[in-house]
Each structure stands twice: as structure tokens, then as C-alpha cells.
């Protein structure tokens, strides 16, 4: 089941990235408060740059919740500008899915929206350990820089 689920999530992640491609919109586009990193929201600039294979440079993880089972959780970055490990906006997408236990913990009122957002990669890892979420690697790589939110 995990293999089938993982393949499904990988396919959907590609659709997610391509559907939001600024190439379709004619260029780069700034998105305010797009994702979390180190407990702070960050803006990003969507670019038409994607990679068919891992880039030769290092990448950061982007935890994507678009297919998680709940609405309202923004993506979470493993590193942000100022971190020594930040790779300048080159990303490897990791799809995140809430488990049954996670759905109960993050949406106790069952309205389909998270009651609180995870705001850092450390929090994502804690919730993996709690059994609230599962992470699936994808073959999706792209570039878009992070900028301080206004």
C-alpha cells in the first residue's frame, strides 16, 4: 500500500508544481507569506525553473502539504536565508500526508482545516515521530528563492 500511495503522491506533486508554474503566467511571481521556515513566514518568487533530476548543487527540503488531507497548512522549508545550510532556493519536494492519528490531533473539530500550523522543519520531524504525518520523497526539484515577508 505504501508503494502505491507513494507513487500516487509523486504523480500529484508533479501536477502541483506544474499547475502553479509561473511559465504559464508569463514570468516570475512573488507570493507573500507562502511558507514557513524556522517559525517565520517567508515570501517566495515562483519561477519557471524546474529540474528533471537532482541539480548538481545542494538542495533544501520543501515539505508540501497540498495533498495532506487537511487545508490551511502552508509548506515548510528545511532551511531559510541566513542558515549556513540554505541552498539559495533550490528545492526537493517532500509530500506530507496526515495519518488518522494526525487528522484527529490537527483537526479535532473535523472541519477539514488544521487547527494549528507546523512552522519549522523541526516541528515536522517531531510530528513524524508522534505518528501524525508521513513524508514521501518525490522526484520533483525546482528553484524559487525565499524573501523576508513584508
C-alpha positions in Angstrom: 0.0 0.0 0.0 2.8 2.4 0.8 4.4 1.9 -2.6 1.1 2.6 -4.4 0.4 5.6 -2.1 3.9 6.9 -2.6 3.7 6.7 -6.4 0.3 8.5 -6.3 1.8 11.3 -4.2 4.8 11.7 -6.5 2.5 12.0 -9.5 0.3 14.6 -7.7 3.4 16.6 -6.6 4.4 17.0 -10.3 0.9 18.2 -11.1 1.0 20.6 -8.2 4.3 22.1 -9.3 3.4 22.4 -12.9 -0.1 23.8 -12.2 1.4 26.7 -10.3 4.2 27.2 -12.9 4.8 30.9 -13.5 5.9 30.0 -17.0 2.2 29.6 -17.7 1.6 33.1 -16.3 4.5 34.7 -18.3 7.2 35.0 -15.7 8.3 35.1 -12.1 5.6 36.0 -9.5 6.1 36.9 -5.8 3.8 35.1 -3.4 3.5 36.6 0.1 3.6 34.5 3.3 3.9 31.4 1.1 5.6 29.1 3.5 7.1 28.6 7.0 10.8 28.3 7.9 12.3 28.5 11.4 9.0 29.7 12.8 8.7 32.7 10.4 6.6 33.0 7.3 8.5 33.7 4.1 7.6 35.1 0.7 8.8 33.4 -2.4 9.2 34.2 -6.1 7.8 31.5 -8.3 10.0 30.9 -11.3 9.6 28.6 -14.3 12.8 26.8 -13.2 12.4 23.0 -12.6 14.9 20.2 -12.8 14.2 16.7 -14.3 16.8 15.2 -12.0 18.5 16.4 -8.8 20.6 19.5 -9.5 24.4 19.2 -9.1 24.2 21.8 -6.3 22.8 21.1 -2.9 19.0 21.4 -2.3 16.8 22.2 0.6 13.7 20.1 1.5 10.3 21.7 0.9 7.6 19.9 2.9 4.4 20.2 0.8 1.1 19.7 2.5 -1.1 20.3 -0.6 -2.2 16.7 -0.6 -2.1 16.1 3.1 -5.8 15.6 3.8 -6.3 19.0 5.5 -6.4 22.5 4.3 -4.6 25.5 5.8 -1.1 24.1 6.4 1.4 26.1 4.3 4.6 24.4 3.1 7.6 24.2 5.4 11.2 24.8 4.4 14.1 22.8 5.9 16.4 25.9 5.7 16.0 29.6 5.2 18.2 32.6 4.2 20.8 33.1 6.9 21.1 29.4 7.7 24.6 28.2 6.7 22.9 25.2 5.0 20.5 27.3 2.9 20.9 26.3 -0.8 19.7 29.6 -2.3 16.2 28.5 -3.2 16.8 25.1 -4.9 14.2 22.7 -3.6 13.4 19.0 -3.4 9.7 18.5 -2.7 8.7 16.1 0.1 4.9 15.4 0.2 3.4 15.2 3.6 0.2 13.3 4.5 -1.6 13.4 7.8 -2.2 9.9 9.3 -5.5 9.1 11.0 -3.9 10.0 14.3 -2.7 13.2 12.8 -6.1 14.1 11.4 -7.5 13.7 14.9 -4.8 15.8 16.5 -4.6 18.6 14.0 -8.3 18.8 13.1 -10.2 17.9 16.3 -13.3 19.9 15.1 -13.3 17.9 11.8 -13.8 21.0 9.6 -11.1 20.0 7.2 -8.6 22.7 8.3 -5.6 22.4 10.5 -6.2 23.9 14.0 -2.5 24.9 14.1 0.2 25.1 11.6 3.6 23.4 11.8 6.1 26.3 11.4 9.6 24.6 11.1 11.3 21.5 9.9 12.0 20.6 13.5 8.2 20.6 14.2 7.6 18.5 11.1 10.1 15.9 12.3 8.5 15.9 15.8 5.1 15.2 14.2 6.6 12.3 12.2 7.9 10.8 15.4 4.4 11.3 17.0 2.9 9.4 14.1 0.8 12.4 13.0 2.3 12.7 9.5 4.1 10.6 6.9 6.6 12.0 4.4 7.1 10.8 0.9 10.1 11.7 -1.3 9.3 12.9 -4.8 11.4 13.3 -7.9 10.3 17.0 -8.1 13.1 19.6 -8.0 12.7 23.3 -8.7 14.1 26.7 -7.9 12.5 29.7 -6.2 14.1 32.0 -3.7 12.8 32.9 -0.2 12.4 36.5 0.7 11.5 38.0 4.1 7.8 38.6 4.4 6.8 42.3 4.4 
